[in-house]
Amino acid sequence: MAGLSAGCYLQMNGYQTQIFEAHAIPGGLCTGWHRRGYTFDGCIHWLAGSGPASPFYQMWSELLDMSAIQFVDHDLRFDVELEMADRHGDHVFHLYADLDRLEGYLKDIAPEDAGAIDEFVASIRTLQRYELPPLWDVAPEVRTWRHKLNMLKYLPFLLYAAKWSRITNVQFAERLRNPFLRAGFCRFFADKAFSILGMTMQLAMFDQKCAGFPIGGSLPFARRIAERYQALGGTIHYRTPVRHILTRDGCAVGIELENGEKQVAGTVISAADGHWTILEALGGQYVDQSILDLYGGKTLEPFESMILVSLGIGRTFETDPHLLRFRLAEPLTIADGTRFERMEAHIYNYDPTLAPPGKTVVTVTLYTRNHTFWSHLRDQDCDAYRIVKDELAGQVIEQLDARLGEIADRVEVVDVATPATFVRYTHNWQGSYQGWYPSNDLLTAKPLPKTLPGLDRFYMVGQWVEPGGGLPIVAQAGRNVTQMICKRDGKHFQTA
């Protein structure tokens, strides 16, 4: 997606570009696949910028016709099943998308925490009142002192954000007296501690209906941007993996394909993962200590890889939430050694295009750091790899049947994507699904350099230079790198 974005903006600014894509379809990790009448989605759960209330909406509108996409705005962010019950006997914590409804619900289940709830809800409404600074409009790398001085008018917002960016959801939960509400806040980021500013920003967007799901899923969304790129005059070469990035006298001068063919270029941009780009395609020639520390595990940590078990089920789920995190009766240890005490089920009961009438796609996401188990097993014994995947699918189906009912006998299609699948299709280092995990302090989080020491006319974009990742951020990276190239060449950046 970062490469498609960069290609679009470069074409808008008069550059002739080509994209070399190893896969047969566009979008990288923003993808989906078809199996016997079902479509399984591998990316978008919600898109920041789906509505005009978000600053990202204008950026998306530069890349595709947003009015042509139907978005679903969920009434519920998610349900999470907890170990204890609330004062009404309900074991499920409901995180509603509508802010008024959420406030009423939180005070109903925890009236003793009304003060903390008021502060939390007020922080979300404060976010909504500010006209957020259009940080995506001018790339950080090209901002002048005038741009930086102009940011002073957002000082009240920055002071507000400074407070919440340094508090995690777990730290905030410690202030709550109600144990059920405290547990619900701790589970917001699937048992991880993360800046509560991220939590409030998500809820602000959900309440304003600018965090919807595009009907049809991720792949049609990616295809729209690829079509826009081609309409602007760009060329995409599918099934064309790159072996090396060619350099001469400290400049990037082109690429060498896996088939040995060489392509000359005035500028090279890599939207591939950073480890492959820096240490393989460029042979580790253009590094400094900060890069060695980064890929040596001394600074940031990559996101986990994941196993995505996708099921086509011959029944509907009208009364179930679209996203449910539920407890397992007994902990489950899968073949790679990862232990799970709960599962996350995504029920696509809101998109009728993904399944035949009267049927539903349900996916379960399992996060793992043991990516090597899956890659080695697939490489060494494909039959054993398939057996392990089948066994895992059976375990997931058993758990879903116990929690939701009427599952086991109605499964029509099973698909299991493992960390080996991620490596196979995207080459992402360690099978990571989203590059670098960001620091907890979102306010001070910064993108990594898009250039490498000692190498001119070369840039990187995507998840591996934007800690935290996500589709809007990587699309913005493509926009930003185009501004950098325009400034380098003395051109006025334009978006049409």
C-alpha positions as CSV (number, residue, x, y, z in Angstrom):
1,M,0.0,0.0,0.0
2,A,2.9,2.4,0.7
3,G,4.3,1.6,-2.8
4,L,1.0,2.1,-4.5
5,S,0.6,5.4,-2.6
6,A,4.1,6.6,-3.6
7,G,3.4,5.6,-7.2
8,C,0.2,7.5,-7.3
9,Y,1.7,10.7,-5.9
10,L,4.8,10.5,-8.0
11,Q,2.7,10.1,-11.2
12,M,0.6,13.1,-10.0
13,N,3.9,15.1,-9.9
14,G,5.1,14.2,-13.4
15,Y,7.4,11.3,-12.6
16,Q,7.3,8.1,-14.7
17,T,7.2,5.1,-12.4
18,Q,7.0,1.4,-12.4
19,I,6.1,-1.0,-9.6
20,F,7.6,-4.4,-9.3
21,E,5.3,-6.7,-7.3
22,A,6.3,-10.2,-6.4
23,H,2.6,-11.3,-5.9
24,A,-0.1,-11.6,-8.6
25,I,-2.3,-9.0,-6.9
26,P,-1.7,-5.5,-5.5
27,G,-1.8,-4.4,-1.9
28,G,0.7,-6.5,0.0
29,L,-0.8,-7.3,3.4
30,C,-3.9,-5.4,2.5
31,T,-5.5,-8.4,0.9
32,G,-8.1,-11.1,0.8
33,W,-8.6,-14.4,-0.9
34,H,-11.5,-16.5,-2.3
35,R,-12.3,-20.0,-1.4
36,R,-15.4,-21.9,-2.8
37,G,-17.8,-19.0,-2.7
38,Y,-16.3,-17.3,0.4
39,T,-14.0,-14.4,0.7
40,F,-11.5,-14.4,3.6
41,D,-10.1,-11.0,4.5
42,G,-6.6,-10.5,5.8
43,C,-6.3,-6.9,6.8
44,I,-8.9,-4.1,7.4
45,H,-11.1,-4.3,10.5
46,W,-11.7,-0.6,10.5
47,L,-10.2,2.2,8.4
48,A,-9.2,5.5,9.9
49,G,-10.4,8.2,7.6
50,S,-13.5,6.4,6.2
51,G,-15.5,9.6,7.0
52,P,-15.0,13.3,6.6
53,A,-14.5,13.9,10.3
54,S,-11.0,12.4,10.1
55,P,-8.1,14.3,8.7
56,F,-7.1,11.2,6.8
57,Y,-10.3,11.3,4.7
58,Q,-8.8,14.0,2.4
59,M,-5.7,11.9,1.8
60,W,-7.7,8.8,0.9
61,S,-9.8,11.0,-1.4
62,E,-6.6,11.9,-3.3
63,L,-5.9,8.3,-3.9
64,L,-9.4,6.9,-4.7
65,D,-13.1,7.8,-5.0
66,M,-14.2,7.4,-1.4
67,S,-17.8,8.2,-2.3
68,A,-17.9,5.0,-4.4
69,I,-17.2,2.8,-1.3
70,Q,-19.9,1.7,1.1
71,F,-18.6,1.7,4.7
72,V,-20.1,-0.1,7.7
73,D,-19.9,1.8,11.0
74,H,-20.1,-0.6,13.9
75,D,-22.2,0.2,16.9
76,L,-19.8,-1.8,19.0
77,R,-16.0,-1.6,19.1
78,F,-15.8,-5.1,20.6
79,D,-17.0,-7.4,23.3
80,V,-14.5,-9.0,25.6
81,E,-15.4,-11.8,28.0
82,L,-13.9,-11.4,31.5
83,E,-13.2,-13.8,34.4
84,M,-15.7,-11.9,36.7
85,A,-19.2,-10.6,36.2
86,D,-20.4,-7.0,36.4
87,R,-23.0,-6.0,39.0
88,H,-25.8,-7.3,36.7
89,G,-24.2,-10.7,36.3
90,D,-22.8,-10.2,32.8
91,H,-19.4,-11.6,32.1
92,V,-19.0,-9.6,28.9
93,F,-17.5,-6.1,28.8
94,H,-19.1,-4.1,25.9
95,L,-17.1,-1.3,24.4
96,Y,-19.7,0.7,22.5
97,A,-18.8,3.0,19.6
98,D,-21.3,5.6,20.4
99,L,-19.8,7.8,23.1
100,D,-23.1,8.7,24.9
101,R,-24.1,5.1,25.0
102,L,-20.6,4.1,26.2
103,E,-20.7,6.7,29.0
104,G,-24.0,5.5,30.2
105,Y,-22.9,1.9,30.1
106,L,-19.7,2.5,32.0
107,K,-21.5,4.5,34.8
108,D,-24.2,1.9,35.0
109,I,-21.7,-1.0,35.7
110,A,-19.3,1.1,37.8
111,P,-21.1,4.1,39.5
112,E,-18.3,4.2,42.0
113,D,-15.9,5.2,39.2
114,A,-18.0,8.0,37.8
115,G,-15.2,10.6,38.3
116,A,-12.7,8.6,36.3
117,I,-15.3,7.8,33.7
118,D,-16.1,11.5,33.3
119,E,-12.4,12.2,32.8
120,F,-12.0,9.4,30.3
121,V,-15.1,10.4,28.2
122,A,-14.1,14.1,28.5
123,S,-10.7,13.3,27.0
124,I,-12.5,11.8,23.9
125,R,-14.8,14.7,23.5
126,T,-11.8,17.0,23.8
127,L,-10.2,15.2,20.9
128,Q,-13.3,15.7,18.9
129,R,-13.5,19.4,19.6
130,Y,-10.0,20.1,18.3
131,E,-9.5,20.6,14.6
132,L,-6.6,18.2,14.6
133,P,-3.4,19.5,13.0
134,P,-3.1,18.1,9.4
135,L,0.2,16.4,10.2
136,W,-0.2,14.3,7.0
137,D,-0.3,17.4,4.8
138,V,3.4,18.4,5.0
139,A,6.0,15.7,5.4
140,P,8.1,16.1,8.5
141,E,11.2,15.8,6.3
142,V,10.3,19.0,4.3
143,R,8.7,21.2,7.0
144,T,10.2,24.7,7.2
145,W,10.4,26.9,10.3
146,R,7.2,28.5,9.1
147,H,5.4,25.2,9.2
148,K,6.8,24.5,12.7
149,L,5.8,27.9,14.0
150,N,2.3,27.4,12.6
151,M,2.1,24.3,14.9
152,L,2.1,26.6,17.9
153,K,-1.6,27.2,17.4
154,Y,-2.2,23.6,18.3
155,L,-0.3,24.0,21.6
156,P,-3.5,23.3,23.7
157,F,-4.0,20.1,21.9
158,L,-0.4,19.1,22.3
159,L,-0.5,19.8,26.0
160,Y,-3.6,17.7,26.3
161,A,-2.0,14.9,24.3
162,A,1.1,15.1,26.4
163,K,-0.8,14.0,29.4
164,W,-2.6,11.0,27.9
165,S,0.1,9.8,25.7
166,R,2.2,8.9,28.7
167,I,-0.5,6.9,30.5
168,T,-1.2,3.3,29.4
169,N,-4.6,1.7,29.6
170,V,-3.2,-0.6,32.4
171,Q,-2.1,2.4,34.4
172,F,-5.4,4.1,34.0
173,A,-7.2,0.9,35.0
174,E,-5.3,1.0,38.3
175,R,-7.3,4.1,39.2
176,L,-10.6,2.3,38.9
177,R,-12.2,0.8,41.9
178,N,-14.6,-1.5,40.1
179,P,-12.8,-4.8,39.3
180,F,-15.0,-5.5,36.2
181,L,-14.3,-2.1,34.7
182,R,-10.6,-2.4,35.6
183,A,-10.3,-5.8,33.8
184,G,-12.1,-4.4,30.8
185,F,-9.7,-1.5,30.4
186,C,-6.7,-3.9,30.8
187,R,-8.1,-6.1,27.9
188,F,-8.5,-3.2,25.4
189,F,-5.2,-4.0,23.6
190,A,-5.5,-7.8,23.9
191,D,-3.6,-7.9,27.3
192,K,-0.9,-5.4,26.2
193,A,-0.2,-2.1,27.8
194,F,-0.4,0.7,25.3
195,S,-0.9,4.5,25.4
196,I,-4.4,5.4,26.4
197,L,-4.2,8.2,23.9
198,G,-4.4,5.5,21.2
199,M,-7.5,4.1,22.9
200,T,-9.3,7.5,23.1
201,M,-8.3,8.4,19.5
202,Q,-9.9,5.2,18.2
203,L,-13.1,5.8,20.2
204,A,-13.3,9.4,19.0
205,M,-13.1,8.1,15.4
206,F,-15.7,5.4,16.0
207,D,-18.1,7.9,17.5
208,Q,-17.7,10.3,14.6
209,K,-18.2,7.4,12.1
210,C,-14.9,7.8,10.4
211,A,-13.5,4.3,11.3
212,G,-15.7,2.0,9.1
213,F,-15.2,-1.2,7.3
214,P,-15.3,-1.1,3.4
215,I,-17.9,-3.5,2.1
216,G,-16.1,-6.1,0.0
217,G,-13.0,-6.0,2.3
218,S,-9.3,-5.2,1.9
219,L,-8.5,-6.5,-1.6
220,P,-11.1,-4.4,-3.5
221,F,-9.8,-1.4,-1.5
222,A,-6.3,-2.1,-2.6
223,R,-7.4,-2.7,-6.2
224,R,-9.0,0.7,-6.4
225,I,-5.7,2.4,-5.5
226,A,-3.9,0.2,-8.0
227,E,-6.4,1.2,-10.7
228,R,-5.9,4.8,-9.8
229,Y,-2.1,4.4,-10.2
230,Q,-2.5,2.8,-13.6
231,A,-5.0,5.5,-14.7
232,L,-2.3,8.1,-13.8
233,G,0.0,6.3,-16.2
234,G,1.9,4.0,-13.9
235,T,2.9,0.4,-14.7
236,I,2.7,-2.6,-12.4
237,H,4.7,-5.7,-13.1
238,Y,3.1,-8.6,-11.2
239,R,4.8,-11.9,-10.4
240,T,8.1,-10.0,-10.7
241,P,10.2,-10.4,-7.6
242,V,13.3,-8.3,-7.1
243,R,16.7,-9.8,-6.1
244,H,19.0,-6.8,-5.7
245,I,18.9,-3.1,-5.6
246,L,21.7,-1.8,-7.9
247,T,24.0,0.9,-6.8
248,R,27.0,2.8,-8.3
249,D,29.2,5.5,-6.7
250,G,26.9,5.8,-3.7
251,C,23.7,6.2,-5.8
252,A,20.8,3.7,-6.4
253,V,20.6,3.2,-10.1
254,G,18.1,0.4,-10.6
255,I,17.1,-3.1,-9.7
256,E,17.9,-6.7,-10.7
257,L,15.0,-9.1,-10.9
258,E,15.0,-12.7,-9.8
259,N,15.2,-13.7,-13.5
260,G,18.4,-11.8,-13.9
261,E,16.9,-8.9,-15.8
262,K,18.1,-5.4,-14.8
263,Q,16.0,-2.3,-14.8
264,V,17.6,1.1,-14.8
265,A,16.1,3.9,-12.6
266,G,16.8,7.5,-11.6
267,T,15.4,6.8,-8.1
268,V,14.6,3.6,-6.3
269,I,12.0,3.3,-3.5
270,S,11.6,0.1,-1.5
271,A,8.2,-0.7,0.0
272,A,9.5,-4.2,1.0
273,D,10.4,-5.1,4.6
274,G,13.5,-3.3,6.0
275,H,15.5,-6.4,6.9
276,W,15.4,-7.7,3.3
277,T,15.9,-4.3,1.8
278,I,18.9,-3.2,3.9
279,L,20.7,-6.5,4.6
280,E,19.8,-8.6,1.5
281,A,18.9,-6.5,-1.4
282,L,21.6,-3.9,-0.6
283,G,24.0,-6.4,1.0
284,G,24.3,-4.5,4.3
285,Q,26.5,-1.9,2.6
286,Y,24.6,1.2,3.8
287,V,24.1,0.9,7.5
288,D,25.1,2.7,10.7
289,Q,25.0,1.7,14.3
290,S,21.4,2.8,14.8
291,I,20.3,0.5,11.9
292,L,22.4,-2.4,13.3
293,D,20.9,-1.8,16.8
294,L,17.4,-1.7,15.3
295,Y,17.7,-5.0,13.4
296,G,19.7,-6.5,16.2
297,G,16.8,-6.2,18.6
298,K,18.2,-3.4,20.8
299,T,15.7,-0.6,20.2
300,L,12.3,-1.6,18.7
301,E,10.6,-5.0,18.6
302,P,8.6,-6.2,15.6
303,F,4.9,-7.0,15.8
304,E,4.2,-10.7,16.2
305,S,3.3,-12.8,13.4
306,M,-0.1,-14.4,13.4
307,I,-2.1,-17.4,12.5
308,L,-5.4,-16.6,10.8
309,V,-8.0,-19.4,10.8
310,S,-10.8,-18.5,8.4
311,L,-14.0,-20.5,8.3
312,G,-16.9,-20.4,5.9
313,I,-19.9,-21.4,8.0
314,G,-23.4,-22.4,6.8
315,R,-25.3,-20.3,9.2
316,T,-25.8,-16.6,10.2
317,F,-24.9,-14.8,13.4
318,E,-27.3,-11.9,13.6
319,T,-27.2,-11.5,17.4
320,D,-23.5,-12.0,17.9
321,P,-20.9,-9.1,18.0
322,H,-18.7,-8.6,15.0
323,L,-15.6,-8.8,17.2
324,L,-15.5,-11.0,20.3
325,R,-12.6,-11.9,22.6
326,F,-13.6,-14.9,24.7
327,R,-12.1,-17.1,27.5
328,L,-11.2,-20.7,26.9
329,A,-12.5,-23.3,29.4
330,E,-8.9,-24.7,29.4
331,P,-5.8,-23.1,28.1
332,L,-4.8,-24.2,24.6
333,T,-1.2,-24.8,23.6
334,I,-0.7,-25.1,19.9
335,A,2.0,-27.0,18.0
336,D,4.5,-24.1,18.0
337,G,4.4,-23.9,21.8
338,T,2.3,-20.7,22.1
339,R,-0.2,-20.9,24.9
340,F,-3.6,-19.2,24.7
341,E,-6.2,-18.5,27.4
342,R,-8.6,-16.6,25.1
343,M,-9.4,-16.3,21.5
344,E,-10.4,-13.4,19.2
345,A,-13.2,-14.2,16.8
346,H,-14.1,-11.8,14.0
347,I,-17.7,-12.5,12.7
348,Y,-18.3,-10.9,9.3
349,N,-22.1,-10.8,9.9
350,Y,-22.2,-7.2,8.5
351,D,-20.8,-7.8,5.0
352,P,-23.0,-10.0,2.8
353,T,-20.6,-9.9,-0.1
354,L,-18.1,-12.2,1.7
355,A,-20.3,-15.3,1.9
356,P,-23.2,-16.9,0.1
357,P,-26.7,-16.0,1.3
358,G,-27.5,-17.4,4.7
359,K,-23.8,-18.1,5.5
360,T,-21.0,-16.2,7.3
361,V,-17.3,-15.9,7.4
362,V,-15.7,-16.2,10.8
363,T,-12.0,-15.8,11.5
364,V,-9.9,-16.4,14.5
365,T,-6.6,-14.6,15.0
366,L,-3.8,-16.2,17.0
367,Y,-0.7,-14.2,17.6
368,T,2.7,-16.0,17.9
369,R,6.4,-15.1,18.1
370,N,7.4,-18.6,17.0
371,H,7.5,-17.9,13.3
372,T,10.5,-20.2,12.7
373,F,8.4,-23.3,13.7
374,W,6.0,-22.7,10.8
375,S,8.5,-21.7,8.2
376,H,10.9,-24.6,9.0
377,L,8.0,-27.1,9.1
378,R,6.7,-26.0,5.7
379,D,10.2,-26.0,4.2
380,Q,11.1,-29.4,5.6
381,D,7.9,-31.4,5.5
382,C,4.8,-30.1,3.7
383,D,2.7,-33.0,4.6
384,A,3.4,-32.5,8.3
385,Y,2.8,-28.8,7.9
386,R,-0.7,-29.5,6.4
387,I,-1.5,-32.0,9.2
388,V,-0.5,-29.4,11.9
389,K,-2.7,-26.8,10.2
390,D,-5.6,-29.2,10.1
391,E,-5.2,-30.0,13.7
392,L,-5.1,-26.4,14.7
393,A,-8.3,-25.6,12.6
394,G,-10.0,-28.5,14.4
395,Q,-9.0,-27.0,17.8
396,V,-10.3,-23.6,16.8
397,I,-13.6,-25.0,15.5
398,E,-14.1,-26.9,18.8
399,Q,-13.6,-23.7,20.8
400,L,-15.9,-21.7,18.6
401,D,-18.6,-24.4,18.8
402,A,-18.3,-24.3,22.6
403,R,-18.7,-20.5,22.7
404,L,-21.1,-19.7,19.8
405,G,-22.8,-23.0,19.1
406,E,-23.9,-24.6,15.8
407,I,-20.4,-24.4,14.3
408,A,-18.8,-27.8,14.1
409,D,-21.3,-29.4,11.8
410,R,-21.8,-26.3,9.6
411,V,-18.2,-25.5,8.6
412,E,-18.0,-25.6,4.8
413,V,-14.6,-24.1,4.1
414,V,-11.4,-24.0,6.2
415,D,-8.4,-21.9,5.5
416,V,-5.3,-21.5,7.7
417,A,-2.7,-18.8,7.1
418,T,0.4,-19.2,9.2
419,P,3.6,-17.1,9.7
420,A,5.0,-19.2,6.8
421,T,2.2,-17.8,4.7
422,F,3.1,-14.2,5.5
423,V,6.7,-14.9,4.7
424,R,5.8,-16.6,1.5
425,Y,3.6,-13.8,0.1
426,T,5.2,-10.7,1.6
427,H,8.7,-11.8,2.7
428,N,8.1,-9.8,5.9
429,W,10.9,-10.3,8.4
430,Q,9.9,-12.8,11.1
431,G,6.5,-13.0,9.5
432,S,5.6,-9.7,11.2
433,Y,2.2,-8.4,10.1
434,Q,2.9,-4.8,10.8
435,G,6.5,-3.9,11.1
436,W,7.8,-2.3,14.3
437,Y,5.8,-2.1,17.5
438,P,5.8,1.5,18.6
439,S,6.8,2.9,22.0
440,N,4.0,3.6,24.5
441,D,4.5,7.3,24.2
442,L,2.6,8.1,21.0
443,L,3.3,11.8,21.3
444,T,7.1,11.4,20.9
445,A,7.0,8.4,18.5
446,K,8.8,9.3,15.3
447,P,9.1,7.7,11.9
448,L,12.4,6.1,11.1
449,P,14.6,7.7,8.4
450,K,13.4,7.0,4.8
451,T,16.9,7.2,3.5
452,L,20.1,5.2,4.3
453,P,23.5,6.5,5.1
454,G,25.8,6.8,2.2
455,L,23.2,6.1,-0.5
456,D,21.6,8.8,-2.6
457,R,18.4,8.6,-4.8
458,F,17.1,5.8,-2.6
459,Y,14.1,5.8,-0.2
460,M,12.1,3.4,2.0
461,V,8.4,3.5,2.7
462,G,5.9,1.4,4.6
463,Q,5.6,-0.4,7.9
464,W,9.3,-0.7,8.5
465,V,9.9,3.1,8.7
466,E,6.6,3.9,10.4
467,P,6.5,2.3,13.9
468,G,2.9,1.3,14.7
469,G,2.0,1.0,11.0
470,G,-1.6,0.8,9.8
471,L,-3.0,1.7,6.4
472,P,-3.4,5.4,6.8
473,I,0.2,5.8,8.1
474,V,1.8,3.8,5.3
475,A,-0.3,5.6,2.6
476,Q,0.9,8.9,4.2
477,A,4.5,7.6,3.9
478,G,4.1,7.3,0.2
479,R,2.8,10.9,0.1
480,N,5.6,12.1,2.3
481,V,8.4,10.5,0.2
482,T,7.0,12.1,-2.9
483,Q,7.2,15.5,-1.2
484,M,10.9,14.7,-0.3
485,I,11.6,13.8,-3.9
486,C,9.8,16.9,-5.2
487,K,11.8,19.1,-2.8
488,R,15.1,17.4,-3.9
489,D,14.2,18.2,-7.5
490,G,12.9,21.7,-6.9
491,K,9.3,20.8,-7.9
492,H,6.1,22.1,-6.4
493,F,4.2,19.1,-4.8
494,Q,0.7,18.6,-6.1
495,T,-2.1,16.1,-5.5
496,A,-4.0,16.0,-8.7
